[in-house]
């Protein structure tokens, strides 16, 4: 490995000058920066970031753990966080828990070992003991896609109770009364909150019923399995309105129901998803969905992280965006 001393000798400057070029180039003249950079390129020098982190006590990397990186909603969150991180000279490291608390902890442990600048987490459950250890040691933690009110963590999320109510209010407004909620696992706070909102919407509709159908995951395949079950029911036992906990589940339900004919959705069954991912707009029957500002959630999480590192006496801040209903053909007759 080429050392920083070899670079300094090749560029005829001091080791300190090379260090400034790497870490604070604004302190060095453009001519010297160019000479040092030429030496770096010629020798193939690669900075030892691990050693730099050891001296500084913290890296310039931010860890992000999401529930499912295959869900475009979380991909958009990561993009928003990555863009804002880059603007602040930070690098985003991404992990996916796949709704598994043990896997989430493994990523948290790995990022902790890397002495990350801070940690963004979409937690699987409600056990924050491991995250609390990081926070007390001085590593800021931001809960993402989770309302952290009542905890010591900063958080950025969407009001999922309001979102669930928006979805079912809309189904009732279109005349639907046999409503089904499809999503899971039930341990996910987002699922519970959206179901809570759905139930709240039906409090003032005495002739409406709510059937809850839990799924093992929030995926297209899980939704398709539910759609196939509903397809096999007699028409009188099928719901006439379905609210899915996310768009992937809704797209799976739509795929199964579409096999019964193009008129099944929305003529017989109105369908609402959640997240408003790009696939919702381009589905064979464009999907009505509850929109979350995913990109803004990611960028706001980075802002909260930076605020936490700069504040002398930090008090947790909780940003709660309001959801928006986007109506499309899946609920329009």
C-alpha positions in Angstrom: 0.0 0.0 0.0 1.3 3.5 -0.9 1.6 5.7 2.2 0.8 9.3 2.6 4.5 9.9 3.1 5.3 8.6 -0.3 2.7 10.9 -1.8 4.2 13.8 0.0 7.7 13.0 -1.2 6.5 12.6 -4.8 4.7 15.9 -4.7 7.6 17.6 -2.8 5.2 18.8 0.0 4.8 18.0 3.7 2.6 15.2 5.0 0.4 17.8 6.6 -0.2 19.4 3.2 -1.2 16.1 1.7 -3.6 15.6 4.7 -5.1 19.1 4.0 -5.6 18.2 0.3 -7.5 15.1 1.3 -9.6 16.6 4.1 -9.7 20.4 3.7 -8.6 21.3 0.2 -9.8 24.9 0.6 -6.8 25.5 2.9 -4.3 24.7 0.1 -3.5 26.6 -3.1 -5.1 25.2 -6.3 -1.6 24.7 -7.8 -0.5 22.5 -4.8 -3.8 20.6 -4.8 -3.2 19.8 -8.5 0.4 18.6 -7.8 -0.6 16.4 -4.9 -3.6 15.0 -6.8 -1.2 14.1 -9.7 1.1 12.3 -7.3 -1.9 10.4 -5.8 -3.1 9.3 -9.3 0.4 8.3 -10.4 1.2 6.2 -7.2 -2.3 4.8 -6.9 -2.7 6.0 -3.3 -5.9 5.0 -1.5 -6.7 6.7 1.8 -7.0 4.5 4.9 -10.4 5.6 6.0 -10.5 3.2 8.9 -7.4 4.9 10.4 -9.0 8.3 9.8 -12.2 7.1 11.6 -10.1 5.8 14.5 -8.5 9.2 15.0 -11.8 11.1 14.6 -13.8 8.7 16.6 -16.6 8.8 14.0 -16.9 8.2 10.2 -18.6 10.2 7.6 -20.9 7.3 6.8 -24.6 7.1 7.7 -26.3 3.7 8.1 -29.8 3.2 6.9 -31.8 0.1 7.7 -35.1 -0.3 5.9 -37.8 -3.0 6.1 -37.6 -4.1 2.5 -35.2 -2.6 -0.1 -37.3 -4.4 -2.8 -40.2 -2.0 -2.0 -39.9 1.1 -4.2 -41.2 3.2 -1.3 -38.0 2.4 0.7 -35.9 2.8 -2.4 -37.2 6.3 -2.8 -36.5 7.0 0.9 -32.9 5.8 0.3 -32.5 8.1 -2.7 -33.7 11.1 -0.8 -31.4 10.3 2.1 -28.5 9.6 -0.2 -28.9 12.9 -2.1 -29.1 14.9 1.1 -26.2 13.0 2.7 -23.9 13.6 -0.4 -24.7 17.4 -0.1 -23.3 17.3 3.4 -20.2 15.3 2.6 -21.7 12.1 4.0 -22.0 8.6 2.5 -25.1 6.4 2.8 -24.7 2.7 3.7 -27.9 0.6 3.1 -29.2 -2.5 4.8 -32.5 -4.3 4.6 -34.0 -6.2 7.5 -36.7 -8.0 5.5 -39.1 -7.5 8.4 -36.8 -9.6 10.6 -35.8 -8.1 14.0 -32.7 -10.3 14.2 -31.5 -9.2 10.8 -32.2 -5.6 11.8 -30.0 -6.0 14.9 -27.2 -7.5 12.9 -27.1 -4.4 10.6 -27.3 -2.1 13.6 -24.3 -4.0 15.2 -22.3 -3.8 12.0 -22.9 -0.1 11.6 -22.0 0.5 15.2 -18.7 -1.3 14.7 -18.0 1.0 11.8 -18.6 4.0 14.1 -21.1 5.5 11.7 -21.8 9.2 11.8 -25.4 8.3 12.6 -28.1 5.7 12.1 -31.5 5.8 10.3 -33.8 2.9 11.1 -37.2 1.7 10.0 -37.7 -0.6 13.0 -39.5 -3.9 12.7 -40.9 -3.9 16.2 -41.1 -1.8 19.3 -37.9 -3.0 21.1 -35.5 0.0 21.0 -33.0 -1.2 23.6 -30.2 -1.7 21.1 -30.8 1.7 19.6 -30.9 3.3 23.0 -27.4 2.0 23.7 -26.1 3.8 20.5 -27.9 7.0 21.4 -26.5 7.0 25.0 -23.0 6.5 23.5 -23.4 9.6 21.4 -24.4 8.1 18.0 -27.6 9.9 16.8 -30.5 7.6 15.8 -33.5 8.7 13.7 -36.5 6.5 13.3 -37.7 6.5 9.7 -41.3 5.8 8.6 -42.1 5.5 12.3 -43.6 8.1 14.6 -41.2 8.4 17.5 -43.3 10.5 19.8 -42.9 9.2 23.3 -39.3 8.0 22.7 -36.0 9.8 23.0 -35.3 9.4 19.2 -35.8 11.9 16.4 -38.3 10.6 13.9 -39.8 11.3 10.5 -42.9 9.6 9.3 -46.4 9.9 7.8 -49.6 9.9 9.9 -50.6 6.3 9.0 -53.8 6.5 11.0 -54.9 9.4 9.0 -53.8 7.6 5.8 -55.9 4.5 6.7 -58.9 6.7 7.4 -58.5 8.5 4.1 -58.5 5.2 2.2 -61.6 3.8 3.8 -63.5 7.1 3.8 -63.0 7.1 0.1 -64.2 3.6 -0.4 -67.4 4.4 1.7 -67.9 7.5 -0.4 -68.0 5.4 -3.5 -70.8 3.3 -1.9 -68.7 0.4 -0.8 -69.9 -1.3 2.5 -68.2 -4.7 2.6 -64.7 -3.5 3.2 -61.6 -5.7 3.6 -58.2 -4.7 5.0 -55.3 -6.7 3.5 -51.8 -6.5 4.9 -49.3 -7.7 7.4 -47.5 -8.9 9.4 -49.5 -7.5 12.3 -46.3 -6.8 14.3 -45.5 -3.9 11.9 -46.5 -0.6 13.4 -47.4 0.8 10.0 -49.8 -2.0 9.4 -51.4 -1.5 12.8 -51.8 2.2 12.4 -53.3 1.9 8.9 -55.8 -0.6 10.2 -56.6 1.6 13.1 -57.4 4.4 10.6 -59.6 2.1 8.6 -61.6 1.1 11.6 -62.0 4.8 12.6 -63.4 5.5 9.2 -66.2 3.0 9.7 -67.2 4.3 13.1 -69.8 6.6 11.5 -71.0 4.1 8.9 -73.2 1.6 10.8 -74.1 -0.4 7.7 -70.5 -1.1 6.8 -68.4 -4.1 7.8 -64.6 -4.6 8.0 -62.9 -7.9 7.4 -59.2 -8.1 8.3 -57.0 -10.4 6.2 -53.4 -10.5 7.5 -50.6 -11.4 5.1 -47.1 -12.8 6.1 -45.4 -10.0 4.1 -46.1 -6.8 2.3 -45.3 -8.2 -1.2 -47.0 -8.7 -4.5 -47.0 -12.5 -4.0 -48.7 -12.1 -0.6 -51.4 -9.9 -2.2 -51.9 -12.3 -5.1 -52.5 -15.2 -2.7 -55.2 -13.2 -1.0 -56.7 -12.2 -4.3 -56.9 -15.8 -5.3 -58.7 -16.7 -2.1 -61.2 -13.9 -2.7 -61.7 -15.0 -6.3 -62.7 -18.4 -5.1 -65.5 -17.1 -2.8 -69.1 -16.8 -3.9 -69.8 -13.3 -5.2 -72.0 -12.5 -2.1 -69.1 -13.3 0.2 -66.6 -11.1 -1.5 -65.8 -7.6 -0.3 -66.9 -4.8 -2.6 -64.0 -2.6 -1.4 -60.4 -3.5 -0.5 -57.8 -1.4 1.3 -54.3 -2.8 1.1 -51.6 -1.8 3.6 -49.2 -1.0 0.6 -49.2 -0.8 -3.1 -47.3 -4.1 -3.7 -50.0 -6.0 -1.9 -52.7 -4.1 -3.8 -51.0 -4.9 -7.1 -50.9 -8.6 -6.2 -54.6 -8.5 -5.4 -55.3 -6.8 -8.7 -53.4 -9.4 -10.6 -55.5 -12.2 -9.2 -58.8 -10.4 -9.7 -57.9 -9.4 -13.2 -58.1 -13.0 -14.2 -61.8 -12.8 -13.7 -62.1 -10.1 -16.3 -61.2 -6.5 -16.8 -64.5 -5.3 -15.2 -63.9 -6.9 -11.8 -62.0 -3.8 -10.6 -63.5 -1.3 -10.0 -67.0 -2.3 -11.1 -67.5 -5.1 -8.5 -64.5 -4.4 -6.2 -62.9 -1.0 -5.6 -59.2 -1.2 -4.6 -57.0 1.2 -2.7 -53.3 0.9 -2.1 -50.8 2.8 0.1 -47.5 4.6 -0.8 -48.3 5.7 -4.4 -45.2 4.0 -5.9 -44.6 4.3 -9.6 -46.1 0.9 -10.3 -49.5 2.2 -8.9 -49.8 4.6 -11.8 -48.8 2.1 -14.5 -50.8 -0.9 -13.3 -53.2 -2.5 -15.8 -55.9 -0.8 -13.8 -54.3 2.4 -12.4 -54.4 2.2 -8.7 -55.9 4.6 -6.2 -53.4 5.1 -3.5 -52.5 7.0 -0.3 -49.3 9.0 -1.2 -46.4 9.3 1.2 -43.6 11.9 0.4 -40.9 9.2 0.4 -38.1 11.3 -1.0 -38.8 14.1 1.6 -38.9 11.5 4.4 -35.3 10.4 3.5 -33.9 13.9 3.1 -35.6 15.1 6.3 -34.1 12.1 8.2 -30.6 13.3 7.2 -31.4 16.8 8.4 -32.5 15.5 11.8 -29.4 13.5 12.1 -27.1 16.5 11.4 -29.1 18.7 13.8 -28.6 16.1 16.5 -24.9 16.1 16.1 -24.6 19.9 16.1 -26.9 20.6 19.1 -25.4 21.1 22.5 -28.6 20.1 24.3 -30.5 18.0 21.9 -34.2 17.4 22.3 -35.8 14.9 19.9 -37.8 16.3 17.1 -40.6 14.5 15.4 -41.7 15.3 11.8 -45.0 13.9 10.8 -46.1 14.4 7.2 -49.8 14.3 6.2 -50.8 11.7 3.6 -52.6 12.5 0.4 -55.2 10.4 -1.4 -54.6 10.0 -5.1 -57.6 8.7 -6.9 -57.4 6.6 -10.1 -59.4 4.1 -12.1 -59.3 1.3 -9.5 -62.0 3.1 -7.5 -63.9 4.9 -10.3 -66.9 3.3 -11.9 
